[in-house]
Amino acid sequence: MSHTPHGARDDAEGNRRGVSVMLATTTLFATMDALTKHVATLYSAPQILWIRYMILPPTGWP
């Protein structure tokens, strides 16, 4: 009979959490990239940068 160490379950939980965080950040990055490309057709680069770096960080967005 094999015995699973208690730490192995913690490692599996950590792996699941890590994969979830990686998927979430990849999705957010792709979404932000797509939105920036779309908005670039409507506004100039300085306006996009101003919005991105002056408005979004206080709200918690990267």
N, C-alpha and C positions, 0 to 999 in steps of 0.2 A: 504494500500500500504506500503510495507516495504522499508526502506531506508538503503542503504549500505553505511556505513561510508567510508570516503576517505581513512582512514588508512587500511581498510580491503583489498583494492586493492593493496596497498603497501606490505601488509603481504603476499598476494598470490604471488606477483612477487618475493618476497624474498624466499618464499618456493620453487618456481620453480627453482630459481637460486641455492638454497641449495641442492636440489635433483640433479640438473645437476652436481654440483661440486662433490657430493658424488659418483655419477655414474662414473665420469671421474677419480677420484682418485682410486676407486675400480678397474676400468679397467687397469689403469696404474700399480697399485700394482700387479695385476694378471699377466700382461704382463712381468713386471720386474722379478717376481718370476719364470715364465716359462723360460725366457731367461737365468736366472742364473742357473737353473737346467740343461738346455741344454749345456751351456758353461762349467758347472762343469764336463761334460764328456770329455771335450777337454783340460782344463787347471787345474792347481792346485789351491787350495783355496787362497793362498797368491797372486797369479796373478789376480784372479778374484777380490779380495778386492782392490788391487792396482788400477785396471782399474775403479772399481766402485767409489772409494773415491778420486782418484787423477785426473781423466780425466772427469768424468761425472758432478760433481758439478759446475765447471766453465762454462759448457754449459747450466746450468739451470736444469739439470735432478737431481732428488733426489738421 
